[in-house]
């Protein structure tokens, strides 16, 4: 599809979020296209590394709320494990090949939480991050409540999750979400070069090393993702989320004081 562009060259699969008019906000169809691409990369021996990037100065504004609202009426368990969102989260969290991300401009919600599953993350000095789940009456997803405290520590993760306020690339680097911050004009070339370096290394060595690192911890990513998914689905249909989304479309500040 046009909104997700997939290229293969030199052992690297590049997945580009290419919906610039909506700041690369992700639709259900885009989730499916990314899930399919990641699945293909796993099966294709010629693909040695995967690069995920955003087009025209942004990474992703997160879920397309209008599209998301349209698909949110399904029962929470109706398509568990087969919905495009679930397929994408499963693929990115279980990918055994190195994942590199290049983050220009804004990264919101899942545009940030997907980065926690990437092995190398590079951001432009113009990048802005936010995870406004609580502001939308929701909870975080993609096992981010497990992964971000591991990476950033509880207090840093709590500040980002509970308040949901934006933070810049320097702060993302300080708390460990980002490996390096680069001038915007240098970002894509640098990330591509790093992906090419990975593609040139022994594939089995990379797979085993990545698997060993991901086995650490008492709670698995899959277990936490399932737990978050249950809460997220219930909260998505709750009054608080409806108020948040209605306020978004009406361009007003939401009023949560009416809810316990």
Secondary structure, DSSP 8 states (H G I E B T S, - for coil): -TTEEEEEETTEEEEEE--GGGTT-B-HHHHHHHHHHHHHHHH-TT--EEEEEESTT-SB--B-HHHHHHTTTS-TTTTTTTSHHHHHHHHHHH--SEEEEEE-SEEETHHHHGGGG-SEEEEETT-EEE--TGGGT----TTHHHHHHHHH-HHHHHIIIII---EEHHHHHHTTS-SEEE-GGGHHHHHHHHHHHHHTS-HHHHHHHHHHHHT-SSS-HHHHHHHHHHHHHHHHTSHHHHHHHHHHHHTS----TT--
